[in-house]
Amino acid sequence: MTTDTARLAASELADLLPVVQAGNRLNRSDCVRLLRTDDLTSLGVLANFVRERASGNSAYYRRSVHLNPSGIPVPACPECSAQAAGRRSALTLEELSSVLKGIDTGYEGEVHLTGGPGPSGGIDRLCHLVDRIVCTRPRVRLRAFTWQELEHAATADGKPPSQVLSAVVNTGLRSLAGGALVDLSAARPNLSRDDVSVIERRMPWIQAAAELGLNCELSWVFGGNDDPEVLADLLVCVRGIQDVRGIFESFTPLAFQWPSGDLDLPAPTGYNHLRAVAIGRLFLDNIVRIRSSPFSVSEPMAQVAQWYGADDAGSVAPVGSSAVECAPDGRERLRGLIREAGRDPVEI
């Protein structure tokens, strides 16, 4: 471990070092300070101390095939959202089967299935998607559906969260994608105080998922100039949910982007990304993995994030998969990037 905590002596964050070293929890006012500080380097030192205490020098990654059956952008999953750029129509079950058959039969990694909510996205469609994947490639680990997709299915069929989730679990789903608890859009590209109620509205889904033994990933989709006070309130909500339900397996900060030439949004900055990664590590002390993927940000930025709290480098498509576009040496490329960053790659 190489964290240089000595440089914190002259930092405005110096008083937080003994709190972090003792393993004590930061409070909301601490979170606001972290969100407001201009001392990004000291913030990274604090986050890296916690990161190395949790994961040592390891940086984790997985093999995963990402599929977007709807053709609608998914800001909470850049890999699935990228597929929407070239295809604006939903996949039929027959087309999905054809894509799945392009995955090597011996593949035992993950299939990650998310899409935007479509006009015919009831519970039956979700179950048909799960069934088709489970039957076609029974050895894969399927992770599927955002909260927004699930809500759309519930509204379409007039069913409560428990019935929707029970249906997909009975069909064979074992892990949710989950994604963002707050859905930003082209019309609303920034987080606001109203989003606390959005998270509260999704509590029945989280409770039902936890009761069924489902875990999920958490994407933190944020705007370019969000109010630190608002962000702190939302992060307090997230941490409280995890304290009670323990449902989130990872935390992935993502600056909001919408793939439309008609939308003029401020470009996301590496500064904001590193800050979000570090704060995720320091404040969300009950979420095991903090993710920064080269696919989501630039390769150099993902490498730097490994020293700002990230210990998860995302996923890489399996060699030979025709389901997604990938370099044949994608796994070795990612492992090489991790090593160049000074970390040890570990496949999970």
JOSUL-V569789 format. One record per run of one state. SS is the DSSP state (A for helix, B for strand, O for the rest). FROM is the first residue (numbers start at 1). LEN is the number of residues. If there is no record, write none. Layout:
BEGIN
<<SS/FROM/LEN> <SS/FROM/LEN>>
END
This chain:
BEGIN
<<O/1/4> <A/5/6> <O/11/3> <A/14/8> <O/22/6> <A/28/9> <O/37/3> <A/40/16> <O/56/2> <B/58/10> <O/68/10> <A/78/9> <O/87/6> <A/93/9> <O/102/8> <B/110/4> <O/114/9> <A/123/14> <O/137/4> <B/141/6> <A/147/11> <O/158/3> <A/161/11> <O/172/3> <B/175/6> <O/181/14> <A/195/7> <O/202/1> <A/203/9> <O/212/3> <B/215/8> <O/223/5> <A/228/18> <O/246/2> <B/248/8> <O/256/14> <A/270/14> <O/284/5> <B/289/3> <O/292/7> <A/299/7> <O/306/6> <B/312/5> <O/317/13> <A/330/11> <O/341/3> <B/344/4> <O/348/1>>
END
